[in-house]
Amino acid sequence: MLSLTFSSTTDFTELAGYCERFAETLLESSDPGLRHALCERLADCLALLHPKLDDPISPYMMDRLRVDELPLSSPRFEPDSDLLCEYCQVLVVRA
């Protein structure tokens, strides 16, 4: 998990996935050293993700995000992406 590599050239959809994986692993860990390292990685990933939130979706991702049928219900948690990312960044820094 800590060996995942990403940079400013990493697609924002991949960065978002990495953030999700770091957060999930962080929630499952009780080791203070690992938690600290995961927080640092999550903070770095969020810092790269934030300026890319309005980037267009890559063509190769469009096919992965398409569905044949719409779901019967859709989630209603719809915060602004910038605000949500800023909130996550503050939480990681304070952790």
Contacts in CASP RR format, 6 or more apart in sequence:
PFRMAT RR
TARGET T0000
AUTHOR 0000-0000-0000
METHOD contacts of the structure
MODEL  1
MLSLTFSSTTDFTELAGYCERFAETLLESSDPGLRHALCERLADCLALLH
PKLDDPISPYMMDRLRVDELPLSSPRFEPDSDLLCEYCQVLVVRA
1 21 0 8 1.000
1 22 0 8 1.000
1 25 0 8 1.000
1 38 0 8 1.000
2 34 0 8 1.000
2 37 0 8 1.000
2 38 0 8 1.000
2 41 0 8 1.000
4 18 0 8 1.000
4 21 0 8 1.000
4 41 0 8 1.000
6 14 0 8 1.000
6 15 0 8 1.000
6 18 0 8 1.000
6 44 0 8 1.000
6 45 0 8 1.000
6 48 0 8 1.000
7 48 0 8 1.000
8 48 0 8 1.000
10 18 0 8 1.000
10 48 0 8 1.000
11 58 0 8 1.000
11 61 0 8 1.000
12 49 0 8 1.000
12 52 0 8 1.000
12 53 0 8 1.000
12 55 0 8 1.000
13 57 0 8 1.000
13 58 0 8 1.000
13 61 0 8 1.000
15 45 0 8 1.000
15 48 0 8 1.000
15 49 0 8 1.000
15 52 0 8 1.000
16 49 0 8 1.000
18 45 0 8 1.000
19 42 0 8 1.000
19 45 0 8 1.000
19 46 0 8 1.000
19 49 0 8 1.000
19 88 0 8 1.000
22 38 0 8 1.000
22 41 0 8 1.000
22 42 0 8 1.000
22 45 0 8 1.000
23 42 0 8 1.000
25 38 0 8 1.000
26 35 0 8 1.000
26 38 0 8 1.000
26 39 0 8 1.000
26 42 0 8 1.000
29 35 0 8 1.000
29 38 0 8 1.000
35 95 0 8 1.000
39 92 0 8 1.000
39 95 0 8 1.000
42 88 0 8 1.000
42 92 0 8 1.000
43 89 0 8 1.000
43 92 0 8 1.000
43 93 0 8 1.000
46 85 0 8 1.000
46 88 0 8 1.000
46 89 0 8 1.000
46 92 0 8 1.000
47 89 0 8 1.000
49 85 0 8 1.000
50 82 0 8 1.000
50 85 0 8 1.000
50 86 0 8 1.000
50 89 0 8 1.000
53 81 0 8 1.000
53 82 0 8 1.000
53 85 0 8 1.000
54 81 0 8 1.000
57 65 0 8 1.000
END
